[in-house]
């Protein structure tokens, strides 16, 4: 049974492309409940079906270790916005994210946590998306940077915003332009429009480089502002996970 410290955030990473053993994939299918099985079968593309299966196996196998129960017996409920929680221990906070080639699961015992990951080489219309979704001050800061730095800043902001919303558990019901991030010598800061009743002092953020040119962001909401320790590890569900060092991402100022 895993017993994280109150201020630990465990980060479990899986490269789903490395999971190809047919017997292992069959074992993953055995873990799914009927609703998950139906979702799995609805995917049209093989790569999406595969990543969903590995993601659900990761969540069930990891949370089963914290709960000291069989992975297939882990039960979930959802808030009104669809964010899942563990029925047996609602205090066990977790969040899942994935992009092409990487799945990430964050788990902590105490405070709401959010995680997001994106592939930095993914092509996007940065100007169009930034003008539509980012706050004015974020766009001004973006365009002050050299053009060569725009792609990285875009994904820094995008993953941080996703991590914040996922920790809140509200999803995209909160407009991305109603809160903004700043980058400076003191780290990453967040600010809110008058529409959002939130306190920047309650939030801590991490922006990390993950193996394979991925940007990974983590957000935690703790009014006590305790110091958290990130514990990244990489492996495959039902297999071995090894400790991993995720360096803090450098950001242009």
C-alpha positions in Angstrom: 0.0 0.0 0.0 1.3 3.4 -0.9 1.2 6.1 1.7 2.2 9.5 0.3 3.2 12.3 2.6 0.6 15.1 3.0 2.7 17.4 0.8 3.9 14.8 -1.8 2.6 15.0 -5.4 3.3 11.7 -7.1 3.5 11.9 -10.9 3.2 8.6 -12.9 4.3 8.8 -16.5 3.7 6.2 -19.3 4.8 6.2 -22.9 1.8 4.2 -24.2 3.7 3.4 -27.4 5.9 1.1 -25.3 3.0 -1.0 -24.2 2.5 -3.6 -26.9 2.4 -7.0 -25.2 -0.9 -8.7 -26.2 -1.2 -10.5 -22.8 -0.7 -7.3 -20.9 -3.3 -5.5 -23.0 -5.7 -8.4 -22.4 -5.0 -8.0 -18.6 -5.8 -4.3 -18.9 -9.2 -5.0 -20.6 -10.1 -7.2 -17.6 -9.8 -4.2 -15.3 -12.4 -2.1 -17.1 -15.9 -1.7 -15.8 -18.9 -1.9 -18.2 -19.0 1.9 -18.8 -15.2 2.0 -19.5 -15.5 -1.0 -21.8 -18.2 0.7 -23.8 -16.1 3.9 -24.1 -13.1 1.8 -25.2 -15.1 0.1 -28.0 -16.5 3.4 -29.3 -13.1 4.8 -30.4 -12.7 4.7 -34.1 -8.9 5.0 -34.4 -6.7 2.2 -33.0 -4.2 4.7 -31.4 -7.0 6.4 -29.5 -8.4 3.1 -28.3 -5.0 2.0 -27.2 -4.2 5.1 -25.3 -7.6 5.0 -23.5 -7.0 1.4 -22.4 -3.5 2.2 -21.1 -4.8 5.3 -19.3 -7.5 3.5 -17.5 -5.1 0.7 -16.6 -2.7 3.3 -15.2 -5.4 5.0 -13.1 -6.8 1.8 -11.7 -3.4 0.1 -11.0 -2.0 3.2 -9.3 -5.0 4.1 -7.2 -5.4 0.5 -6.2 -2.0 0.7 -4.6 -3.0 3.8 -2.6 -6.3 2.2 -1.6 -4.8 -1.3 -1.0 -7.4 -2.9 -3.2 -7.5 -4.7 -6.5 -7.4 -2.3 -9.5 -10.7 -3.6 -11.0 -12.6 -2.8 -7.7 -11.7 0.9 -7.6 -15.0 2.8 -7.9 -15.4 6.4 -9.1 -18.0 9.2 -8.7 -18.0 12.5 -10.5 -18.8 16.1 -9.6 -21.3 18.1 -11.6 -18.6 19.1 -14.1 -17.5 15.5 -14.6 -14.3 15.5 -12.6 -13.8 12.0 -11.1 -13.1 11.2 -7.5 -12.5 7.9 -5.6 -15.6 6.6 -3.8 -13.6 4.8 -1.1 -11.4 7.9 -0.2 -12.6 11.2 -1.6 -9.6 12.9 0.0 -7.3 11.0 -2.4 -6.8 13.6 -5.1 -5.8 12.6 -8.6 -5.8 14.0 -12.1 -5.1 12.4 -15.5 -3.8 13.9 -18.8 -2.5 12.6 -22.0 -1.2 13.7 -25.4 0.2 11.8 -28.4 2.9 9.5 -26.8 2.6 10.4 -23.1 0.1 9.7 -20.3 0.6 11.5 -16.9 -1.3 10.9 -13.7 -0.8 13.1 -10.6 -1.8 11.9 -7.1 -1.7 13.7 -3.8 -3.3 13.0 -0.5 -4.4 16.5 0.6 -5.1 19.2 -1.9 -6.8 19.4 -5.3 -4.3 18.8 -8.1 -4.4 19.3 -11.8 -1.9 18.2 -14.5 -1.6 18.8 -18.2 0.9 17.7 -20.9 1.4 18.8 -24.5 3.9 17.9 -27.2 6.0 21.0 -28.0 6.4 20.1 -31.7 2.7 19.9 -32.2 1.6 22.4 -34.9 -0.9 25.1 -33.9 -2.1 28.4 -35.1 -0.6 30.3 -32.2 -1.8 33.8 -33.1 -5.4 32.7 -33.7 -5.6 30.5 -30.6 -3.9 33.0 -28.3 -6.1 35.9 -29.4 -9.2 33.8 -28.8 -8.3 32.2 -25.5 -5.6 34.1 -23.7 -6.0 37.2 -21.5 -4.9 40.5 -23.0 -1.9 40.8 -20.7 -0.8 37.3 -21.7 -1.0 38.2 -25.4 1.0 41.4 -24.9 3.7 39.5 -23.1 3.7 36.8 -25.8 4.2 39.3 -28.6 7.0 41.0 -26.8 9.0 37.8 -27.0 11.1 36.9 -30.1 9.0 35.0 -32.6 11.2 31.9 -32.1 9.9 31.8 -28.4 6.2 32.0 -29.2 5.6 28.3 -29.6 7.1 27.5 -26.2 5.3 30.3 -24.4 2.0 29.3 -26.0 2.3 25.7 -24.6 3.6 27.0 -21.3 0.4 29.0 -20.9 -1.9 26.4 -22.4 -0.7 23.6 -20.1 -0.8 25.9 -17.0 -4.3 27.0 -17.8 -5.5 23.4 -18.3 -3.8 22.3 -15.1 -5.5 25.1 -13.1 -9.0 24.3 -14.5 -8.5 20.6 -13.8 -7.5 21.3 -10.2 -10.6 23.5 -9.9 -12.7 20.7 -11.3 -14.8 23.1 -13.5 -13.3 22.3 -16.9 -13.9 24.8 -19.7 -16.9 26.3 -17.9 -14.4 28.9 -16.8 -13.2 31.0 -19.7 -9.4 30.8 -20.3 -9.2 34.5 -20.6 -10.6 35.2 -17.1 -7.3 34.3 -15.5 -3.7 34.9 -16.5 -0.2 33.8 -15.8 3.0 35.7 -15.4 6.6 34.5 -15.5 9.4 36.1 -13.5 12.3 35.7 -11.1 9.9 34.7 -8.4 8.4 31.9 -10.5 5.0 31.5 -12.0 2.2 33.8 -10.8 -1.6 33.7 -11.5 -4.0 36.6 -11.6 -7.8 36.7 -11.8 -10.4 38.9 -13.4 -13.2 40.2 -11.2 -15.4 37.4 -12.4 -13.4 34.7 -10.6 -13.4 34.7 -6.8 -10.1 33.1 -6.2 -6.9 33.9 -4.3 -3.5 33.7 -6.1 -1.8 32.9 -2.7 -3.7 29.6 -2.6 -2.0 28.3 -5.8 1.3 26.7 -6.6 2.4 25.8 -10.1 5.2 23.8 -11.7 6.3 23.9 -15.4 8.4 20.9 -16.3 10.3 19.3 -19.2 9.2 15.7 -19.7 11.1 13.2 -21.8 10.4 13.4 -25.6 9.9 17.2 -26.0 6.8 17.5 -23.8 5.8 20.4 -21.6 4.1 19.3 -18.4 2.3 21.6 -15.9 1.1 20.8 -12.4 -1.2 23.0 -10.3 -2.2 22.5 -6.6 -4.7 24.5 -4.6 -3.7 24.7 -0.9 -4.8 27.7 1.2 -2.1 26.7 3.8 0.6 27.3 1.1 2.7 24.3 2.3 5.8 23.3 0.4 5.1 20.4 -1.9 7.5 17.7 -3.2 7.1 16.3 -6.7 7.9 12.6 -7.1 8.0 11.7 -10.8 8.4 8.2 -12.0 8.0 6.4 -15.4 7.0 2.9 -16.3 4.0 0.8 -17.4 0.9 -0.3 -15.6 1.3 -3.8 -14.0 5.1 -3.3 -14.6 7.9 -1.5 -13.0 8.1 2.3 -12.4 11.4 3.9 -11.9 12.1 7.3 -10.4 12.6 10.1 -12.9 14.0 13.6 -12.7 11.9 16.2 -14.5 13.8 19.5 -14.8 12.0 22.8 -14.4 11.3 24.3 -17.7 13.1 27.5 -18.6 10.8 30.2 -19.6 11.5 33.5 -21.4 10.9 36.6 -19.5 
